[in-house]
Amino acid sequence: MPYSEPTTLAVVACPGGESFANEVITHLRHMYKHRFSLKSDVISKRYSIDKENVVQQMNLDNDLHTSDLCVRGMTDKYRPPVFKVNSRCTYFANGEFKCELLECIRGKDVFIFQDVENHEPITFNDGKNTFRLSVNDHVMALLVTIDTVRQAGASQITLVLPVYPYSRQHKKKGREGLTAALLGHIYENMDVDRIITLDLHSREIVNAFSHTHCENLHASYQIIRELAKAVDLTKEDLVVVSPDTGAIDRNKFYATGLKKPLAMIYKERDYSVVTQDAKNSNIKSIKLLGDVKGKVAFLADDMLGTGGTLLKAMTFLHEQGATKVIAAISLPFFTGNAIEQFDEAYKQGLFYRIIGTNAVYHSELLKREWYISTNVSGLFANVITRLHHQQSLGDLLDNRTIIDKLIKVSTPAEQKEAVEAVASSANV
């Protein structure tokens, strides 16, 4: 298990996934350095050898196992791995993509990053052109990259997709396709070994795979960590509200973890109407099962598109007497004019805060007073290292234990201390 050069862990970033990949790599570097230092300390004490000699022996072992003559760097100091593979993505005038790897990845465990909901300007062709890509563009760029990595001789291919594309097309109701499953079959046919994603819209998507493993991560701990900073959970009278019947399991998890009551909003929809934006949705009437009067209302959902559903729910809870309305969104798309609509609603006092993750790159959101961004790149980095080193993911996939540690403390200062302690242990 080398924690310094040479390592067989390699990261290839598609154009849309560059930002998230860089954040994860920052965590990987910190984790590998920490692990190397911890390992050398333990071995030094166990065998009564000077730490300098232990480090030199570890570097010697790495030099012996590299395919090169030796690894660049000092022999008596930590030599950090270079995880990111240099690559070039060319965008042609007719819309085609080409991916080129500028270094060898033969025999490596490759993790391909792609953010299909990144609609920020992206530079191509060595900085000569800038484009905003659609979801379909990002998916095609991903497929081209997978094929490039496969042709280059990678031993394993893992897709890191914070947003699983077409995840809302998972259920057949008539003469329509199952596009989420279709993409799954394409990945499998391209020899993808594993997919890491965040808060899948439906568990049914996992059933589309026959041999590819799908690791569905959850941002519940990171969201509760930010919620604990926004409100005092020991003093505020808080109620968890499911925004609809489809989100009941997710909000039941939060209610159980926070040890707070659970309410639910029931929405009657007119499915003959297609939602166009945050104001023009197909919701006709709303009813509340529970009580939020004089309480802080907390809602959680997996994704936010135009935001029409959430806006109506928050307005309704405000009208029902909630003192504060806070929403948590794992995948904050904010498509169309959603940001402007939420700006207007915030000015009217209809909600207090929205907590989202950095799984979707969106520079405009970070400028908003009402938006709180929580970082999940550390979670992805932990999962990647454990998968690469054949370790268990159990406590990362089921994070109720660390949530309990955070909730049991009584003051905000103690909550902050608990957060730092859990984060430190997770990096090990």
LUMFI-650440 format. One record per residue (C-alpha): y, z, x; residue in three letters. Coordinates in nm, 2 decimals, decimal comma. Layout:
<pts>
{v:Y&w:Z&u:X&type:ALA};
...
</pts>
This chain:
<pts>
{v:0,00&w:0,00&u:0,00&type:MET};
{v:0,29&w:-0,11&u:0,22&type:PRO};
{v:0,63&w:0,03&u:0,12&type:TYR};
{v:0,81&w:-0,17&u:0,38&type:SER};
{v:0,78&w:-0,52&u:0,52&type:GLU};
{v:0,55&w:-0,70&u:0,48&type:PRO};
{v:0,50&w:-0,67&u:0,11&type:THR};
{v:0,33&w:-0,91&u:-0,13&type:THR};
{v:0,57&w:-0,83&u:-0,42&type:LEU};
{v:0,80&w:-1,12&u:-0,48&type:ALA};
{v:1,08&w:-1,18&u:-0,74&type:VAL};
{v:1,18&w:-1,52&u:-0,86&type:VAL};
{v:1,49&w:-1,53&u:-1,08&type:ALA};
{v:1,56&w:-1,81&u:-1,33&type:CYS};
{v:1,93&w:-1,89&u:-1,37&type:PRO};
{v:1,96&w:-1,67&u:-1,69&type:GLY};
{v:1,77&w:-1,38&u:-1,54&type:GLY};
{v:1,96&w:-1,36&u:-1,21&type:GLU};
{v:2,18&w:-1,07&u:-1,31&type:SER};
{v:1,90&w:-0,85&u:-1,45&type:PHE};
{v:1,67&w:-0,94&u:-1,16&type:ALA};
{v:1,94&w:-0,82&u:-0,91&type:ASN};
{v:1,97&w:-0,49&u:-1,09&type:GLU};
{v:1,60&w:-0,43&u:-1,09&type:VAL};
{v:1,58&w:-0,53&u:-0,72&type:ILE};
{v:1,84&w:-0,26&u:-0,64&type:THR};
{v:1,61&w:0,00&u:-0,80&type:HIS};
{v:1,31&w:-0,14&u:-0,62&type:LEU};
{v:1,48&w:-0,11&u:-0,28&type:ARG};
{v:1,57&w:0,26&u:-0,36&type:HIS};
{v:1,22&w:0,34&u:-0,48&type:MET};
{v:1,05&w:0,18&u:-0,18&type:TYR};
{v:1,27&w:0,35&u:0,07&type:LYS};
{v:1,22&w:0,69&u:-0,11&type:HIS};
{v:0,85&w:0,64&u:-0,12&type:ARG};
{v:0,83&w:0,54&u:0,25&type:PHE};
{v:1,03&w:0,85&u:0,35&type:SER};
{v:0,82&w:1,07&u:0,12&type:LEU};
{v:0,49&w:0,93&u:0,26&type:LYS};
{v:0,60&w:0,96&u:0,62&type:SER};
{v:0,70&w:1,32&u:0,56&type:ASP};
{v:0,37&w:1,41&u:0,40&type:VAL};
{v:0,16&w:1,25&u:0,67&type:ILE};
{v:0,38&w:1,40&u:0,95&type:SER};
{v:0,32&w:1,75&u:0,81&type:LYS};
{v:-0,05&w:1,70&u:0,73&type:ARG};
{v:-0,15&w:1,57&u:1,07&type:TYR};
{v:0,11&w:1,76&u:1,27&type:SER};
{v:0,26&w:1,44&u:1,41&type:ILE};
{v:0,63&w:1,38&u:1,47&type:ASP};
{v:0,79&w:1,18&u:1,19&type:LYS};
{v:0,92&w:0,92&u:1,44&type:GLU};
{v:0,57&w:0,85&u:1,56&type:ASN};
{v:0,44&w:0,83&u:1,20&type:VAL};
{v:0,71&w:0,57&u:1,12&type:VAL};
{v:0,62&w:0,37&u:1,43&type:GLN};
{v:0,25&w:0,37&u:1,34&type:GLN};
{v:0,32&w:0,26&u:0,99&type:MET};
{v:0,54&w:-0,03&u:1,13&type:ASN};
{v:0,26&w:-0,11&u:1,38&type:LEU};
{v:0,01&w:-0,14&u:1,09&type:ASP};
{v:0,25&w:-0,37&u:0,91&type:ASN};
{v:0,29&w:-0,59&u:1,22&type:ASP};
{v:-0,09&w:-0,61&u:1,25&type:LEU};
{v:-0,13&w:-0,72&u:0,89&type:HIS};
{v:0,15&w:-0,98&u:0,88&type:THR};
{v:0,07&w:-1,35&u:0,91&type:SER};
{v:0,36&w:-1,38&u:1,14&type:ASP};
{v:0,35&w:-1,26&u:1,50&type:LEU};
{v:0,55&w:-0,95&u:1,39&type:CYS};
{v:0,79&w:-0,83&u:1,14&type:VAL};
{v:1,16&w:-0,85&u:1,21&type:ARG};
{v:1,35&w:-0,52&u:1,26&type:GLY};
{v:1,32&w:-0,20&u:1,46&type:MET};
{v:0,98&w:-0,06&u:1,53&type:THR};
{v:1,09&w:0,31&u:1,49&type:ASP};
{v:1,29&w:0,27&u:1,16&type:LYS};
{v:1,22&w:0,18&u:0,80&type:TYR};
{v:1,22&w:-0,19&u:0,74&type:ARG};
{v:1,32&w:-0,27&u:0,38&type:PRO};
{v:1,12&w:-0,54&u:0,20&type:PRO};
{v:1,30&w:-0,86&u:0,09&type:VAL};
{v:1,18&w:-0,89&u:-0,26&type:PHE};
{v:1,39&w:-1,18&u:-0,38&type:LYS};
{v:1,27&w:-1,54&u:-0,31&type:VAL};
{v:1,54&w:-1,79&u:-0,23&type:ASN};
{v:1,52&w:-2,07&u:-0,49&type:SER};
{v:1,74&w:-2,35&u:-0,62&type:ARG};
{v:1,76&w:-2,47&u:-0,98&type:CYS};
{v:1,90&w:-2,81&u:-1,04&type:THR};
{v:2,05&w:-2,92&u:-1,38&type:TYR};
{v:2,05&w:-3,29&u:-1,43&type:PHE};
{v:2,30&w:-3,48&u:-1,64&type:ALA};
{v:2,04&w:-3,56&u:-1,91&type:ASN};
{v:1,96&w:-3,18&u:-1,95&type:GLY};
{v:1,65&w:-3,17&u:-1,74&type:GLU};
{v:1,58&w:-2,88&u:-1,50&type:PHE};
{v:1,41&w:-2,87&u:-1,16&type:LYS};
{v:1,32&w:-2,55&u:-0,97&type:CYS};
{v:1,26&w:-2,54&u:-0,60&type:GLU};
{v:1,14&w:-2,25&u:-0,39&type:LEU};
{v:1,30&w:-2,23&u:-0,05&type:LEU};
{v:1,04&w:-2,01&u:0,11&type:GLU};
{v:0,66&w:-1,95&u:0,10&type:CYS};
{v:0,51&w:-1,74&u:-0,18&type:ILE};
{v:0,14&w:-1,83&u:-0,12&type:ARG};
{v:-0,08&w:-1,54&u:-0,21&type:GLY};
{v:0,20&w:-1,32&u:-0,34&type:LYS};
{v:0,23&w:-1,12&u:-0,66&type:ASP};
{v:0,53&w:-1,30&u:-0,82&type:VAL};
{v:0,75&w:-1,16&u:-1,10&type:PHE};
{v:0,96&w:-1,43&u:-1,27&type:ILE};
{v:1,28&w:-1,30&u:-1,44&type:PHE};
{v:1,44&w:-1,47&u:-1,74&type:GLN};
{v:1,70&w:-1,36&u:-1,99&type:ASP};
{v:1,68&w:-1,62&u:-2,27&type:VAL};
{v:1,98&w:-1,46&u:-2,45&type:GLU};
{v:2,22&w:-1,50&u:-2,16&type:ASN};
{v:2,49&w:-1,72&u:-2,30&type:HIS};
{v:2,74&w:-1,65&u:-2,02&type:GLU};
{v:2,86&w:-1,94&u:-1,79&type:PRO};
{v:2,59&w:-2,01&u:-1,53&type:ILE};
{v:2,65&w:-2,21&u:-1,21&type:THR};
{v:2,41&w:-2,49&u:-1,11&type:PHE};
{v:2,37&w:-2,75&u:-0,84&type:ASN};
{v:2,50&w:-2,52&u:-0,55&type:ASP};
{v:2,80&w:-2,41&u:-0,76&type:GLY};
{v:2,92&w:-2,76&u:-0,85&type:LYS};
{v:2,86&w:-2,73&u:-1,22&type:ASN};
{v:2,88&w:-2,45&u:-1,48&type:THR};
{v:2,71&w:-2,45&u:-1,82&type:PHE};
{v:2,63&w:-2,22&u:-2,11&type:ARG};
{v:2,26&w:-2,25&u:-2,19&type:LEU};
{v:2,09&w:-2,21&u:-2,53&type:SER};
{v:1,77&w:-2,02&u:-2,58&type:VAL};
{v:1,58&w:-2,35&u:-2,57&type:ASN};
{v:1,74&w:-2,43&u:-2,23&type:ASP};
{v:1,64&w:-2,10&u:-2,09&type:HIS};
{v:1,28&w:-2,14&u:-2,22&type:VAL};
{v:1,25&w:-2,48&u:-2,06&type:MET};
{v:1,39&w:-2,34&u:-1,73&type:ALA};
{v:1,14&w:-2,07&u:-1,75&type:LEU};
{v:0,85&w:-2,31&u:-1,80&type:LEU};
{v:0,97&w:-2,53&u:-1,51&type:VAL};
{v:0,99&w:-2,21&u:-1,29&type:THR};
{v:0,64&w:-2,10&u:-1,39&type:ILE};
{v:0,49&w:-2,44&u:-1,29&type:ASP};
{v:0,68&w:-2,43&u:-0,96&type:THR};
{v:0,55&w:-2,08&u:-0,87&type:VAL};
{v:0,19&w:-2,18&u:-0,98&type:ARG};
{v:0,20&w:-2,50&u:-0,77&type:GLN};
{v:0,33&w:-2,29&u:-0,47&type:ALA};
{v:0,01&w:-2,08&u:-0,47&type:GLY};
{v:0,11&w:-1,74&u:-0,61&type:ALA};
{v:-0,19&w:-1,51&u:-0,65&type:SER};
{v:-0,05&w:-1,36&u:-0,97&type:GLN};
{v:0,23&w:-1,45&u:-1,21&type:ILE};
{v:0,41&w:-1,20&u:-1,42&type:THR};
{v:0,69&w:-1,29&u:-1,66&type:LEU};
{v:0,97&w:-1,03&u:-1,69&type:VAL};
{v:1,13&w:-1,12&u:-2,03&type:LEU};
{v:1,35&w:-0,84&u:-2,16&type:PRO};
{v:1,39&w:-1,06&u:-2,47&type:VAL};
{v:1,07&w:-1,23&u:-2,58&type:TYR};
{v:1,19&w:-1,58&u:-2,71&type:PRO};
{v:1,13&w:-1,67&u:-3,07&type:TYR};
{v:1,00&w:-1,32&u:-3,15&type:SER};
{v:1,13&w:-1,34&u:-3,50&type:ARG};
{v:0,90&w:-1,63&u:-3,58&type:GLN};
{v:0,58&w:-1,43&u:-3,58&type:HIS};
{v:0,48&w:-1,43&u:-3,94&type:LYS};
{v:0,36&w:-1,73&u:-4,15&type:LYS};
{v:0,50&w:-1,73&u:-4,50&type:LYS};
{v:0,46&w:-2,09&u:-4,59&type:GLY};
{v:0,47&w:-2,43&u:-4,42&type:ARG};
{v:0,61&w:-2,30&u:-4,10&type:GLU};
{v:0,50&w:-2,26&u:-3,74&type:GLY};
{v:0,42&w:-1,94&u:-3,55&type:LEU};
{v:0,65&w:-2,02&u:-3,26&type:THR};
{v:0,61&w:-1,67&u:-3,10&type:ALA};
{v:0,23&w:-1,73&u:-3,07&type:ALA};
{v:0,29&w:-2,09&u:-2,96&type:LEU};
{v:0,49&w:-1,98&u:-2,66&type:LEU};
{v:0,22&w:-1,72&u:-2,58&type:GLY};
{v:-0,05&w:-1,99&u:-2,57&type:HIS};
{v:0,17&w:-2,20&u:-2,34&type:ILE};
{v:0,21&w:-1,91&u:-2,10&type:TYR};
{v:-0,16&w:-1,85&u:-2,10&type:GLU};
{v:-0,24&w:-2,22&u:-2,03&type:ASN};
{v:0,00&w:-2,20&u:-1,73&type:MET};
{v:-0,21&w:-1,91&u:-1,59&type:ASP};
{v:0,05&w:-1,63&u:-1,65&type:VAL};
{v:-0,14&w:-1,31&u:-1,59&type:ASP};
{v:0,11&w:-1,06&u:-1,75&type:ARG};
{v:0,43&w:-1,04&u:-1,95&type:ILE};
{v:0,67&w:-0,75&u:-1,94&type:ILE};
{v:0,91&w:-0,73&u:-2,24&type:THR};
{v:1,13&w:-0,48&u:-2,43&type:LEU};
{v:1,09&w:-0,37&u:-2,79&type:ASP};
{v:0,90&w:-0,67&u:-2,93&type:LEU};
{v:1,01&w:-0,75&u:-3,28&type:HIS};
{v:0,65&w:-0,73&u:-3,40&type:SER};
{v:0,33&w:-0,59&u:-3,26&type:ARG};
{v:0,16&w:-0,90&u:-3,41&type:GLU};
{v:0,28&w:-1,10&u:-3,11&type:ILE};
{v:0,06&w:-0,91&u:-2,87&type:VAL};
{v:-0,24&w:-1,04&u:-3,08&type:ASN};
{v:-0,15&w:-1,40&u:-2,98&type:ALA};
{v:-0,29&w:-1,35&u:-2,63&type:PHE};
{v:-0,65&w:-1,37&u:-2,54&type:SER};
{v:-0,64&w:-1,28&u:-2,17&type:HIS};
{v:-0,27&w:-1,25&u:-2,07&type:THR};
{v:-0,16&w:-0,88&u:-2,08&type:HIS};
{v:0,16&w:-0,79&u:-2,26&type:CYS};
{v:0,34&w:-0,47&u:-2,16&type:GLU};
{v:0,59&w:-0,38&u:-2,44&type:ASN};
{v:0,84&w:-0,13&u:-2,30&type:LEU};
{v:1,07&w:0,10&u:-2,51&type:HIS};
{v:1,42&w:0,21&u:-2,43&type:ALA};
{v:1,40&w:0,53&u:-2,65&type:SER};
{v:1,45&w:0,77&u:-2,36&type:TYR};
{v:1,75&w:0,58&u:-2,22&type:GLN};
{v:1,90&w:0,56&u:-2,57&type:ILE};
{v:1,85&w:0,93&u:-2,64&type:ILE};
{v:2,00&w:1,01&u:-2,30&type:ARG};
{v:2,32&w:0,83&u:-2,40&type:GLU};
{v:2,31&w:0,98&u:-2,75&type:LEU};
{v:2,30&w:1,33&u:-2,59&type:ALA};
{v:2,62&w:1,24&u:-2,40&type:LYS};
{v:2,80&w:1,10&u:-2,71&type:ALA};
{v:2,72&w:1,40&u:-2,94&type:VAL};
{v:2,61&w:1,76&u:-2,88&type:ASP};
{v:2,26&w:1,75&u:-3,02&type:LEU};
{v:2,24&w:2,13&u:-3,03&type:THR};
{v:2,55&w:2,17&u:-3,25&type:LYS};
{v:2,59&w:1,85&u:-3,45&type:GLU};
{v:2,41&w:1,82&u:-3,78&type:ASP};
{v:2,24&w:1,49&u:-3,72&type:LEU};
{v:2,02&w:1,28&u:-3,95&type:VAL};
{v:1,82&w:0,97&u:-3,83&type:VAL};
{v:1,85&w:0,68&u:-4,08&type:VAL};
{v:1,62&w:0,38&u:-4,08&type:SER};
{v:1,84&w:0,07&u:-4,16&type:PRO};
{v:1,56&w:-0,09&u:-4,35&type:ASP};
{v:1,19&w:-0,06&u:-4,42&type:THR};
{v:1,09&w:-0,27&u:-4,12&type:GLY};
{v:1,25&w:-0,02&u:-3,88&type:ALA};
{v:1,09&w:0,29&u:-4,03&type:ILE};
{v:0,84&w:0,34&u:-3,76&type:ASP};
{v:1,10&w:0,32&u:-3,48&type:ARG};
{v:1,33&w:0,56&u:-3,65&type:ASN};
{v:1,04&w:0,80&u:-3,74&type:LYS};
{v:0,98&w:0,82&u:-3,37&type:PHE};
{v:1,34&w:0,91&u:-3,30&type:TYR};
{v:1,34&w:1,17&u:-3,59&type:ALA};
{v:1,02&w:1,33&u:-3,45&type:THR};
{v:1,15&w:1,33&u:-3,09&type:GLY};
{v:1,49&w:1,47&u:-3,19&type:LEU};
{v:1,33&w:1,70&u:-3,45&type:LYS};
{v:1,58&w:1,58&u:-3,71&type:LYS};
{v:1,54&w:1,47&u:-4,07&type:PRO};
{v:1,47&w:1,11&u:-4,15&type:LEU};
{v:1,65&w:0,91&u:-4,42&type:ALA};
{v:1,62&w:0,54&u:-4,51&type:MET};
{v:1,84&w:0,26&u:-4,64&type:ILE};
{v:1,68&w:0,03&u:-4,89&type:TYR};
{v:1,84&w:-0,32&u:-4,91&type:LYS};
{v:1,79&w:-0,57&u:-5,19&type:GLU};
{v:1,81&w:-0,93&u:-5,04&type:ARG};
{v:1,86&w:-1,27&u:-5,19&type:ASP};
{v:1,63&w:-1,48&u:-4,97&type:TYR};
{v:1,77&w:-1,80&u:-5,13&type:SER};
{v:2,08&w:-1,73&u:-4,91&type:VAL};
{v:2,07&w:-1,78&u:-4,53&type:VAL};
{v:2,28&w:-1,53&u:-4,33&type:THR};
{v:2,57&w:-1,71&u:-4,16&type:GLN};
{v:2,76&w:-1,43&u:-3,99&type:ASP};
{v:2,83&w:-1,06&u:-4,01&type:ALA};
{v:3,02&w:-1,08&u:-4,34&type:LYS};
{v:2,82&w:-1,35&u:-4,52&type:ASN};
{v:2,47&w:-1,20&u:-4,53&type:SER};
{v:2,20&w:-1,22&u:-4,80&type:ASN};
{v:2,21&w:-0,85&u:-4,88&type:ILE};
{v:2,30&w:-0,79&u:-5,25&type:LYS};
{v:2,27&w:-0,41&u:-5,30&type:SER};
{v:2,20&w:-0,10&u:-5,09&type:ILE};
{v:2,05&w:0,24&u:-5,17&type:LYS};
{v:2,00&w:0,55&u:-4,96&type:LEU};
{v:1,69&w:0,77&u:-4,97&type:LEU};
{v:1,82&w:1,10&u:-4,82&type:GLY};
{v:2,15&w:1,27&u:-4,75&type:ASP};
{v:2,41&w:1,20&u:-4,48&type:VAL};
{v:2,72&w:1,38&u:-4,63&type:LYS};
{v:2,89&w:1,58&u:-4,36&type:GLY};
{v:2,64&w:1,47&u:-4,10&type:LYS};
{v:2,62&w:1,24&u:-3,80&type:VAL};
{v:2,41&w:0,94&u:-3,90&type:ALA};
{v:2,20&w:0,77&u:-3,62&type:PHE};
{v:2,04&w:0,43&u:-3,68&type:LEU};
{v:1,80&w:0,25&u:-3,44&type:ALA};
{v:1,69&w:-0,11&u:-3,45&type:ASP};
{v:1,53&w:-0,35&u:-3,21&type:ASP};
{v:1,79&w:-0,64&u:-3,21&type:MET};
{v:2,13&w:-0,73&u:-3,34&type:LEU};
{v:2,22&w:-1,10&u:-3,41&type:GLY};
{v:2,52&w:-1,16&u:-3,63&type:THR};
{v:2,53&w:-0,79&u:-3,71&type:GLY};
{v:2,57&w:-0,84&u:-4,09&type:GLY};
{v:2,29&w:-0,60&u:-4,17&type:THR};
{v:2,41&w:-0,33&u:-3,94&type:LEU};
{v:2,77&w:-0,36&u:-4,05&type:LEU};
{v:2,68&w:-0,32&u:-4,42&type:LYS};
{v:2,45&w:-0,02&u:-4,34&type:ALA};
{v:2,72&w:0,15&u:-4,13&type:MET};
{v:2,99&w:0,09&u:-4,40&type:THR};
{v:2,75&w:0,23&u:-4,66&type:PHE};
{v:2,68&w:0,54&u:-4,46&type:LEU};
{v:3,05&w:0,59&u:-4,40&type:HIS};
{v:3,11&w:0,57&u:-4,78&type:GLU};
{v:2,83&w:0,82&u:-4,84&type:GLN};
{v:3,02&w:1,08&u:-4,63&type:GLY};
{v:2,88&w:1,06&u:-4,28&type:ALA};
{v:3,11&w:1,21&u:-4,03&type:THR};
{v:3,01&w:0,98&u:-3,75&type:LYS};
{v:2,78&w:0,67&u:-3,76&type:VAL};
{v:2,61&w:0,58&u:-3,43&type:ILE};
{v:2,37&w:0,28&u:-3,39&type:ALA};
{v:2,12&w:0,21&u:-3,11&type:ALA};
{v:2,02&w:-0,15&u:-3,04&type:ILE};
{v:1,76&w:-0,23&u:-2,78&type:SER};
{v:1,85&w:-0,60&u:-2,76&type:LEU};
{v:2,22&w:-0,66&u:-2,84&type:PRO};
{v:2,27&w:-1,03&u:-2,89&type:PHE};
{v:2,60&w:-1,02&u:-3,08&type:PHE};
{v:2,59&w:-1,39&u:-3,17&type:THR};
{v:2,87&w:-1,59&u:-3,33&type:GLY};
{v:3,18&w:-1,38&u:-3,40&type:ASN};
{v:2,99&w:-1,05&u:-3,42&type:ALA};
{v:3,20&w:-0,88&u:-3,16&type:ILE};
{v:3,52&w:-0,95&u:-3,35&type:GLU};
{v:3,37&w:-0,83&u:-3,67&type:GLN};
{v:3,27&w:-0,50&u:-3,51&type:PHE};
{v:3,61&w:-0,47&u:-3,35&type:ASP};
{v:3,76&w:-0,48&u:-3,70&type:GLU};
{v:3,50&w:-0,23&u:-3,84&type:ALA};
{v:3,57&w:0,01&u:-3,56&type:TYR};
{v:3,95&w:0,00&u:-3,63&type:LYS};
{v:3,87&w:0,09&u:-3,99&type:GLN};
{v:3,67&w:0,39&u:-3,87&type:GLY};
{v:3,34&w:0,26&u:-4,02&type:LEU};
{v:3,14&w:0,36&u:-3,71&type:PHE};
{v:3,17&w:0,57&u:-3,39&type:TYR};
{v:2,96&w:0,41&u:-3,12&type:ARG};
{v:2,69&w:0,15&u:-3,06&type:ILE};
{v:2,44&w:0,21&u:-2,79&type:ILE};
{v:2,28&w:-0,10&u:-2,63&type:GLY};
{v:2,08&w:-0,19&u:-2,32&type:THR};
{v:2,16&w:-0,41&u:-2,03&type:ASN};
{v:1,85&w:-0,62&u:-2,11&type:ALA};
{v:2,08&w:-0,88&u:-2,25&type:VAL};
{v:2,37&w:-0,99&u:-2,02&type:TYR};
{v:2,70&w:-0,98&u:-2,22&type:HIS};
{v:3,02&w:-0,92&u:-2,03&type:SER};
{v:3,25&w:-0,90&u:-2,33&type:GLU};
{v:3,06&w:-0,60&u:-2,48&type:LEU};
{v:3,12&w:-0,39&u:-2,18&type:LEU};
{v:3,50&w:-0,41&u:-2,24&type:LYS};
{v:3,47&w:-0,25&u:-2,59&type:ARG};
{v:3,55&w:0,12&u:-2,63&type:GLU};
{v:3,29&w:0,15&u:-2,91&type:TRP};
{v:3,00&w:0,01&u:-2,70&type:TYR};
{v:2,78&w:0,22&u:-2,46&type:ILE};
{v:2,55&w:0,03&u:-2,23&type:SER};
{v:2,24&w:0,21&u:-2,11&type:THR};
{v:2,05&w:0,08&u:-1,81&type:ASN};
{v:1,68&w:-0,01&u:-1,84&type:VAL};
{v:1,65&w:-0,19&u:-1,51&type:SER};
{v:1,51&w:0,13&u:-1,35&type:GLY};
{v:1,23&w:0,14&u:-1,62&type:LEU};
{v:1,14&w:-0,22&u:-1,54&type:PHE};
{v:1,14&w:-0,15&u:-1,17&type:ALA};
{v:0,90&w:0,15&u:-1,22&type:ASN};
{v:0,67&w:-0,07&u:-1,43&type:VAL};
{v:0,67&w:-0,35&u:-1,17&type:ILE};
{v:0,59&w:-0,12&u:-0,88&type:THR};
{v:0,31&w:0,05&u:-1,07&type:ARG};
{v:0,16&w:-0,28&u:-1,18&type:LEU};
{v:0,18&w:-0,42&u:-0,83&type:HIS};
{v:0,01&w:-0,11&u:-0,68&type:HIS};
{v:-0,25&w:-0,09&u:-0,96&type:GLN};
{v:-0,12&w:0,24&u:-1,10&type:GLN};
{v:-0,12&w:0,38&u:-1,46&type:SER};
{v:0,17&w:0,29&u:-1,70&type:LEU};
{v:0,07&w:0,56&u:-1,95&type:GLY};
{v:0,37&w:0,79&u:-1,91&type:ASP};
{v:0,62&w:0,50&u:-1,91&type:LEU};
{v:0,48&w:0,33&u:-2,22&type:LEU};
{v:0,46&w:0,66&u:-2,41&type:ASP};
{v:0,77&w:0,85&u:-2,31&type:ASN};
{v:0,76&w:1,14&u:-2,56&type:ARG};
{v:0,70&w:1,40&u:-2,28&type:THR};
{v:1,03&w:1,32&u:-2,10&type:ILE};
{v:1,21&w:1,30&u:-2,43&type:ILE};
{v:1,09&w:1,65&u:-2,52&type:ASP};
{v:1,22&w:1,78&u:-2,18&type:LYS};
{v:1,56&w:1,63&u:-2,26&type:LEU};
{v:1,58&w:1,77&u:-2,62&type:ILE};
{v:1,46&w:2,12&u:-2,54&type:LYS};
{v:1,76&w:2,21&u:-2,33&type:VAL};
{v:2,04&w:2,38&u:-2,51&type:SER};
{v:2,37&w:2,27&u:-2,35&type:THR};
{v:2,52&w:1,93&u:-2,25&type:PRO};
{v:2,53&w:2,05&u:-1,89&type:ALA};
{v:2,16&w:2,14&u:-1,90&type:GLU};
{v:2,09&w:1,81&u:-2,07&type:GLN};
{v:2,26&w:1,63&u:-1,78&type:LYS};
{v:2,06&w:1,83&u:-1,53&type:GLU};
{v:1,74&w:1,74&u:-1,71&type:ALA};
{v:1,83&w:1,37&u:-1,72&type:VAL};
{v:1,89&w:1,37&u:-1,34&type:GLU};
{v:1,57&w:1,56&u:-1,28&type:ALA};
{v:1,36&w:1,32&u:-1,49&type:VAL};
{v:1,53&w:1,01&u:-1,33&type:ALA};
{v:1,46&w:1,15&u:-0,98&type:SER};
{v:1,09&w:1,21&u:-1,06&type:SER};
{v:1,06&w:0,86&u:-1,22&type:ALA};
{v:1,19&w:0,70&u:-0,90&type:ASN};
{v:0,90&w:0,85&u:-0,70&type:VAL};
</pts>
